[in-house]
Amino acid sequence: MTRYVIDAWAWIEYLIGSKHGSKLKEILDDTNNEVFTCAVTLAEVVSKVAKEKRDFEAACALLLSNSRIIDADENISKLAGLLHAEIGYKEKDFGLADSYVLATARKLGVKVLTGDPHFKSIKDAVLIK
């Protein structure tokens, strides 16, 4: 079984049906995989879809039905803050939301599935772009 935390970049690509999104589709279709989404990522995806005047309820339902949402509790939040401070020195524009995704993955002991270039030097990331 392979386990992943999916970031907003990958979910958006999946929602728009891009070739990069098809890689996430393969992972979702394989019942041997276990998929997680950080609660902060859910907010990011809903925001992006709503800004584009698309059906954010459908996007939200898709994430909820295809992954387990992991709450941003105090332990993940503390780790996210530390990661943001540490990685932010090296990787320009590494966002707080990115830090939450990485903190969630590290808490669960899994990889981040993304195409976001901010993760290119992160050993815990699998880039689909």
Backbone as ProteinMPNN parsed JSONL, in Angstrom:
{"seq_chain_A": "MTRYVIDAWAWIEYLIGSKHGSKLKEILDDTNNEVFTCAVTLAEVVSKVAKEKRDFEAACALLLSNSRIIDADENISKLAGLLHAEIGYKEKDFGLADSYVLATARKLGVKVLTGDPHFKSIKDAVLIK", "coords_chain_A": {"N_chain_A": [[0.84, -1.182, 0.0], [0.537, 2.19, -0.846], [0.855, 5.395, 0.521], [-0.334, 8.714, 0.559], [-0.247, 12.283, 1.058], [-2.203, 14.6, -0.437], [-1.645, 17.574, -2.166], [-2.912, 20.955, -2.756], [-2.234, 21.791, -5.354], [-2.069, 19.388, -6.847], [-4.694, 18.403, -6.526], [-6.183, 20.43, -7.829], [-5.243, 20.184, -10.46], [-6.239, 17.648, -10.984], [-9.0, 18.146, -10.805], [-9.396, 19.838, -13.013], [-8.826, 18.139, -15.019], [-6.33, 17.758, -16.214], [-3.244, 16.565, -17.819], [-1.361, 16.15, -15.822], [-3.042, 15.89, -13.67], [-4.159, 13.443, -14.272], [-2.376, 11.646, -13.297], [-2.831, 11.711, -10.56], [-5.407, 10.684, -10.668], [-4.893, 8.011, -11.402], [-3.701, 7.123, -9.041], [-5.819, 7.449, -7.229], [-7.63, 5.637, -8.322], [-6.464, 3.216, -7.791], [-7.01, 0.864, -5.495], [-5.245, 0.014, -3.599], [-3.909, 2.142, -2.623], [-3.678, 4.715, -0.148], [-5.156, 7.733, 0.639], [-4.74, 11.029, 1.781], [-5.8, 14.29, 2.861], [-4.854, 17.451, 3.875], [-6.639, 19.586, 6.081], [-6.293, 22.308, 5.61], [-5.612, 22.321, 2.933], [-8.022, 21.566, 1.79], [-9.459, 23.931, 2.223], [-7.95, 25.654, 0.581], [-8.447, 24.587, -2.004], [-11.262, 24.83, -2.213], [-11.44, 27.644, -2.098], [-10.016, 28.422, -4.462], [-11.573, 27.229, -6.492], [-14.056, 28.465, -6.031], [-13.385, 31.157, -6.509], [-13.036, 31.027, -9.224], [-15.577, 30.843, -10.016], [-16.751, 28.338, -10.162], [-18.195, 25.118, -9.345], [-17.89, 24.846, -6.149], [-18.911, 23.253, -4.137], [-19.171, 20.735, -5.288], [-16.48, 20.228, -5.807], [-15.5, 20.137, -3.194], [-16.954, 17.933, -2.2], [-15.849, 15.936, -3.799], [-13.164, 15.809, -2.905], [-13.642, 15.043, -0.255], [-14.813, 12.541, -0.622], [-12.814, 11.067, -1.744], [-10.567, 11.074, -0.186], [-9.068, 11.063, 3.08], [-9.663, 13.523, 5.404], [-7.372, 15.397, 7.227], [-7.218, 16.984, 10.207], [-5.943, 20.195, 11.149], [-4.389, 20.144, 13.783], [-3.029, 21.098, 17.056], [-0.445, 19.972, 17.19], [0.293, 19.478, 14.503], [0.086, 22.094, 13.627], [2.106, 23.409, 15.089], [4.392, 22.082, 14.102], [4.124, 22.793, 11.405], [4.555, 25.555, 11.548], [7.252, 25.594, 12.361], [8.456, 24.297, 10.168], [7.811, 26.124, 8.161], [9.307, 28.344, 8.947], [11.912, 27.253, 8.773], [12.177, 26.173, 6.081], [11.388, 28.324, 4.594], [13.539, 30.058, 4.575], [15.199, 28.954, 2.684], [13.685, 28.266, 0.404], [12.134, 30.311, -1.683], [9.015, 31.907, -1.284], [7.759, 29.679, -0.132], [4.903, 28.646, 1.109], [2.701, 29.06, 3.979], [0.548, 27.303, 3.857], [1.699, 25.273, 2.306], [3.515, 24.383, 4.185], [1.803, 23.291, 6.092], [0.805, 21.103, 4.66], [3.149, 19.585, 4.314], [3.83, 19.158, 7.011], [1.653, 17.609, 7.807], [2.058, 15.337, 6.225], [4.498, 14.451, 7.279], [3.757, 13.908, 9.919], [2.08, 11.736, 9.498], [3.834, 10.008, 8.317], [4.154, 9.748, 5.531], [4.33, 10.41, 1.943], [4.207, 13.558, 0.166], [2.089, 14.272, -2.489], [2.457, 16.093, -5.331], [2.831, 18.832, -7.668], [3.831, 21.167, -7.333], [6.334, 23.533, -7.588], [7.613, 24.484, -5.309], [8.148, 22.338, -3.734], [10.273, 20.988, -4.799], [12.81, 20.462, -3.692], [12.272, 18.982, -1.498], [12.505, 16.108, 0.338], [10.411, 14.527, 1.105], [8.504, 14.611, -0.856], [6.679, 13.7, -3.785], [6.89, 14.481, -7.003], [4.598, 15.232, -9.553], [4.838, 16.54, -11.847]], "CA_chain_A": [[0.0, 0.0, 0.0], [1.224, 3.468, -0.877], [0.054, 6.416, 1.2], [0.027, 10.068, 0.14], [-0.998, 13.491, 1.346], [-2.353, 15.295, -1.714], [-1.695, 19.021, -1.967], [-3.894, 21.677, -3.57], [-1.788, 21.795, -6.749], [-2.459, 18.114, -7.464], [-6.16, 18.339, -6.575], [-6.67, 21.337, -8.866], [-4.948, 19.546, -11.742], [-7.203, 16.552, -11.121], [-10.325, 18.729, -11.046], [-9.489, 20.392, -14.367], [-8.625, 17.038, -15.958], [-5.066, 17.908, -16.95], [-2.409, 15.356, -17.891], [-0.772, 15.964, -14.492], [-4.14, 15.405, -12.838], [-4.406, 12.033, -14.568], [-1.501, 10.86, -12.416], [-3.584, 11.561, -9.311], [-6.518, 9.769, -10.954], [-4.361, 6.646, -11.32], [-3.507, 6.817, -7.621], [-7.142, 7.31, -6.624], [-8.27, 4.431, -8.857], [-5.798, 2.028, -7.238], [-7.535, 0.663, -4.139], [-4.142, -0.275, -2.687], [-3.381, 3.406, -2.134], [-4.421, 5.427, 0.886], [-5.002, 9.14, 0.301], [-5.087, 11.983, 2.825], [-5.773, 15.704, 2.502], [-4.809, 18.369, 5.012], [-7.809, 20.47, 6.123], [-5.908, 23.586, 4.998], [-5.681, 22.096, 1.496], [-9.441, 21.626, 1.437], [-9.794, 25.358, 2.146], [-7.298, 26.207, -0.615], [-9.14, 24.119, -3.201], [-12.576, 25.487, -2.234], [-11.217, 29.046, -2.432], [-9.647, 28.558, -5.878], [-12.717, 26.873, -7.331], [-15.063, 29.51, -5.852], [-12.901, 32.356, -7.211], [-13.232, 30.797, -10.653], [-17.039, 30.741, -10.217], [-17.105, 26.957, -10.458], [-18.965, 24.451, -8.295], [-17.005, 24.507, -5.037], [-19.523, 22.155, -3.364], [-18.797, 19.492, -5.971], [-15.046, 20.027, -5.564], [-15.368, 19.733, -1.794], [-17.473, 16.56, -2.099], [-14.887, 15.053, -4.448], [-12.045, 15.626, -1.979], [-14.117, 14.296, 0.914], [-15.118, 11.159, -0.968], [-11.624, 10.385, -2.26], [-9.439, 11.14, 0.738], [-9.376, 11.291, 4.49], [-9.238, 14.866, 5.781], [-6.605, 15.436, 8.465], [-7.349, 18.303, 10.838], [-4.719, 20.92, 11.515], [-4.406, 20.256, 15.241], [-1.919, 21.886, 17.613], [0.85, 19.368, 16.852], [0.574, 19.771, 13.096], [0.278, 23.548, 13.506], [3.44, 23.751, 15.593], [5.357, 21.588, 13.123], [3.99, 23.624, 10.199], [5.239, 26.819, 11.816], [8.696, 25.352, 12.347], [8.849, 24.021, 8.786], [7.699, 27.378, 7.411], [10.475, 29.152, 9.302], [13.124, 26.588, 8.28], [12.22, 26.047, 4.627], [11.201, 29.655, 4.038], [14.851, 30.667, 4.364], [15.83, 28.354, 1.511], [12.77, 28.181, -0.738], [11.346, 31.549, -1.781], [7.555, 31.779, -1.392], [7.211, 28.449, 0.441], [3.787, 29.191, 1.878], [2.26, 28.418, 5.209], [-0.273, 26.153, 3.468], [2.66, 24.225, 1.938], [4.07, 23.872, 5.441], [0.787, 22.421, 6.694], [0.78, 19.859, 3.886], [4.356, 18.835, 4.668], [3.705, 18.739, 8.419], [0.678, 16.514, 7.833], [2.73, 14.159, 5.669], [5.506, 13.966, 8.234], [3.051, 13.323, 11.072], [1.552, 10.438, 9.079], [4.916, 9.184, 7.779], [3.847, 9.486, 4.134], [4.848, 11.374, 0.969], [3.328, 14.569, -0.407], [1.943, 14.177, -3.937], [2.339, 17.474, -5.776], [3.594, 19.299, -8.817], [4.22, 22.501, -6.903], [7.803, 23.64, -7.599], [8.132, 24.765, -3.97], [8.503, 21.067, -3.101], [11.291, 20.29, -5.598], [13.959, 20.031, -2.899], [11.754, 18.317, -0.287], [12.644, 14.661, 0.162], [9.127, 13.889, 1.4], [7.568, 14.926, -1.924], [6.684, 13.019, -5.079], [6.409, 15.459, -7.971], [3.91, 14.64, -10.709], [5.03, 17.451, -12.981]], "C_chain_A": [[0.883, 1.243, 0.0], [0.291, 4.517, -0.305], [0.591, 7.794, 0.826], [-0.836, 11.114, 0.837], [-1.019, 14.264, 0.03], [-2.434, 16.791, -1.442], [-2.673, 19.66, -2.948], [-3.527, 21.665, -5.05], [-2.287, 20.538, -7.46], [-3.981, 17.995, -7.567], [-6.716, 19.234, -7.68], [-6.422, 20.739, -10.25], [-5.918, 18.39, -12.013], [-8.581, 17.098, -11.487], [-10.47, 19.284, -12.466], [-9.218, 19.332, -15.437], [-7.36, 17.143, -16.779], [-4.304, 16.588, -16.999], [-1.726, 15.097, -16.549], [-1.824, 15.415, -13.525], [-4.448, 13.938, -13.075], [-3.516, 11.126, -13.715], [-2.159, 10.668, -11.052], [-4.752, 10.605, -9.52], [-6.067, 8.315, -10.86], [-4.192, 6.216, -9.868], [-4.843, 6.588, -6.931], [-7.843, 6.034, -7.074], [-7.679, 3.143, -8.292], [-6.216, 1.868, -5.779], [-6.453, 0.277, -3.132], [-3.535, 0.992, -2.099], [-4.287, 3.986, -1.058], [-4.104, 6.913, 0.713], [-5.539, 10.012, 1.438], [-5.037, 13.393, 2.247], [-5.773, 16.512, 3.788], [-6.033, 19.29, 4.937], [-7.511, 21.823, 5.479], [-5.963, 23.473, 3.475], [-7.119, 22.139, 1.013], [-9.88, 23.08, 1.292], [-9.188, 25.998, 0.898], [-8.059, 25.84, -1.887], [-10.51, 24.789, -3.312], [-12.425, 26.942, -2.641], [-10.93, 29.23, -3.922], [-10.836, 28.289, -6.787], [-13.805, 27.948, -7.231], [-14.665, 30.795, -6.572], [-13.123, 32.25, -8.715], [-14.705, 30.622, -11.009], [-17.457, 29.348, -10.68], [-17.778, 26.35, -9.237], [-18.045, 23.984, -7.161], [-17.583, 23.391, -4.177], [-19.151, 20.809, -3.973], [-17.318, 19.188, -5.745], [-14.813, 19.524, -4.144], [-15.815, 18.273, -1.62], [-16.495, 15.56, -2.707], [-13.696, 14.769, -3.53], [-12.459, 14.762, -0.791], [-14.366, 12.822, 0.595], [-13.892, 10.366, -1.425], [-10.418, 10.426, -1.33], [-9.946, 11.309, 2.162], [-8.819, 12.652, 4.873], [-8.556, 14.796, 7.144], [-6.671, 16.859, 9.015], [-5.993, 18.894, 11.185], [-4.75, 21.165, 13.024], [-3.173, 21.01, 15.74], [-0.548, 21.296, 17.273], [1.244, 19.64, 15.403], [0.843, 21.258, 12.928], [1.654, 23.972, 13.988], [4.519, 23.309, 14.611], [5.307, 22.422, 11.839], [4.7, 24.96, 10.385], [6.751, 26.667, 11.779], [9.204, 25.086, 10.932], [8.812, 25.291, 7.943], [8.905, 28.269, 7.689], [11.752, 28.567, 8.689], [13.22, 26.61, 6.754], [12.089, 27.412, 3.955], [12.504, 30.405, 3.813], [15.477, 30.204, 3.054], [14.976, 28.444, 0.247], [11.856, 29.4, -0.755], [9.864, 31.224, -1.983], [7.015, 30.422, -0.944], [6.155, 28.881, 1.452], [3.467, 28.421, 3.143], [1.387, 27.204, 4.897], [0.613, 24.979, 3.041], [3.239, 23.574, 3.189], [3.083, 22.95, 6.145], [0.716, 21.081, 5.971], [1.972, 18.989, 4.267], [4.305, 18.335, 6.108], [2.733, 17.565, 8.548], [1.319, 15.23, 7.324], [3.741, 13.588, 6.658], [4.858, 13.343, 9.459], [2.564, 11.913, 10.732], [2.63, 9.483, 8.562], [4.693, 8.805, 6.324], [4.478, 10.562, 3.246], [3.766, 12.375, 0.583], [3.281, 14.337, -1.914], [1.611, 15.569, -4.45], [3.032, 17.682, -7.11], [4.099, 20.695, -8.532], [5.748, 22.593, -6.842], [8.405, 23.993, -6.239], [8.613, 23.493, -3.266], [9.667, 20.358, -3.79], [12.478, 19.799, -4.781], [13.547, 19.313, -1.611], [11.778, 16.812, -0.508], [11.335, 13.91, 0.4], [8.104, 14.063, 0.278], [7.793, 14.058, -3.157], [6.074, 14.011, -6.06], [5.795, 14.775, -9.191], [4.012, 15.539, -11.928], [6.475, 17.401, -13.42]], "O_chain_A": [[1.853, 1.331, 0.753], [-0.904, 4.534, -0.6], [1.802, 8.015, 0.781], [-1.997, 10.867, 1.162], [0.031, 14.547, -0.546], [-3.203, 17.228, -0.586], [-3.193, 19.0, -3.848], [-4.402, 21.544, -5.906], [-2.859, 20.618, -8.547], [-4.499, 17.536, -8.585], [-7.632, 18.829, -8.395], [-7.298, 20.786, -11.113], [-6.357, 18.192, -13.146], [-9.247, 16.57, -12.377], [-11.549, 19.206, -13.055], [-9.367, 19.602, -16.629], [-7.313, 16.67, -17.915], [-4.658, 15.623, -16.322], [-1.53, 13.941, -16.175], [-1.523, 14.58, -12.672], [-4.945, 13.257, -12.178], [-3.867, 9.977, -13.446], [-2.061, 9.595, -10.456], [-5.055, 9.799, -8.64], [-6.778, 7.48, -10.301], [-4.502, 5.08, -9.509], [-4.991, 5.653, -6.144], [-8.569, 5.416, -6.295], [-8.328, 2.097, -8.316], [-5.812, 2.659, -4.926], [-6.722, 0.22, -1.932], [-2.729, 0.918, -1.171], [-5.5, 3.773, -1.06], [-2.939, 7.306, 0.649], [-6.621, 9.778, 1.976], [-4.33, 13.656, 1.275], [-6.592, 16.283, 4.678], [-6.418, 19.723, 3.851], [-8.395, 22.419, 4.864], [-6.326, 24.436, 2.8], [-7.404, 22.685, -0.053], [-10.592, 23.425, 0.349], [-9.846, 26.798, 0.232], [-8.285, 26.692, -2.746], [-10.881, 25.264, -4.385], [-13.207, 27.433, -3.456], [-11.526, 30.09, -4.571], [-11.079, 29.031, -7.738], [-14.411, 28.304, -8.242], [-15.51, 31.451, -7.18], [-13.367, 33.249, -9.392], [-15.046, 30.298, -12.146], [-18.382, 29.192, -11.476], [-17.912, 27.011, -8.207], [-17.497, 22.882, -7.202], [-16.828, 22.651, -3.546], [-18.851, 19.857, -3.252], [-16.942, 18.037, -5.52], [-14.028, 18.603, -3.921], [-15.132, 17.481, -0.97], [-16.331, 14.458, -2.185], [-13.27, 13.622, -3.396], [-11.724, 13.867, -0.373], [-14.155, 11.956, 1.444], [-13.931, 9.137, -1.485], [-9.365, 9.874, -1.651], [-11.104, 11.654, 2.397], [-7.63, 12.909, 4.687], [-9.087, 14.216, 8.091], [-6.235, 17.811, 8.367], [-5.033, 18.179, 11.473], [-5.094, 22.255, 13.48], [-2.372, 21.5, 14.944], [0.412, 22.044, 17.087], [2.389, 19.989, 15.116], [1.733, 21.644, 12.169], [2.301, 24.809, 13.357], [5.447, 24.062, 14.319], [6.35, 22.72, 11.256], [5.373, 25.44, 9.472], [7.451, 27.517, 11.227], [10.256, 25.591, 10.541], [9.687, 25.506, 7.104], [9.459, 28.876, 6.772], [12.577, 29.304, 8.149], [14.24, 27.024, 6.203], [12.622, 27.623, 2.866], [12.573, 31.289, 2.96], [16.192, 30.959, 2.395], [15.493, 28.673, -0.846], [10.928, 29.51, 0.046], [9.521, 30.351, -2.78], [5.911, 30.048, -1.34], [6.476, 29.413, 2.514], [3.907, 27.289, 3.34], [1.47, 26.188, 5.588], [0.322, 23.828, 3.368], [3.428, 22.358, 3.237], [3.48, 21.941, 6.728], [0.582, 20.037, 6.61], [1.819, 17.793, 4.515], [4.7, 17.203, 6.386], [2.977, 16.635, 9.317], [1.148, 14.164, 7.916], [3.821, 12.373, 6.842], [5.359, 12.349, 9.984], [2.624, 11.009, 11.565], [2.376, 8.291, 8.389], [4.999, 7.685, 5.916], [5.086, 11.509, 3.744], [2.573, 12.085, 0.66], [4.328, 14.218, -2.551], [0.606, 16.159, -4.055], [3.734, 16.801, -7.607], [4.719, 21.33, -9.385], [6.387, 21.82, -6.128], [9.607, 23.814, -6.042], [9.393, 23.562, -2.316], [10.018, 19.242, -3.407], [13.099, 18.802, -5.152], [14.381, 19.068, -0.739], [11.146, 16.303, -1.433], [11.176, 12.779, -0.059], [6.942, 13.693, 0.45], [8.922, 13.73, -3.52], [4.892, 14.343, -5.967], [6.385, 13.87, -9.781], [3.336, 15.31, -12.931], [6.859, 18.093, -14.364]]}, "name": "protein", "num_of_chains": 1, "seq": "MTRYVIDAWAWIEYLIGSKHGSKLKEILDDTNNEVFTCAVTLAEVVSKVAKEKRDFEAACALLLSNSRIIDADENISKLAGLLHAEIGYKEKDFGLADSYVLATARKLGVKVLTGDPHFKSIKDAVLIK"}
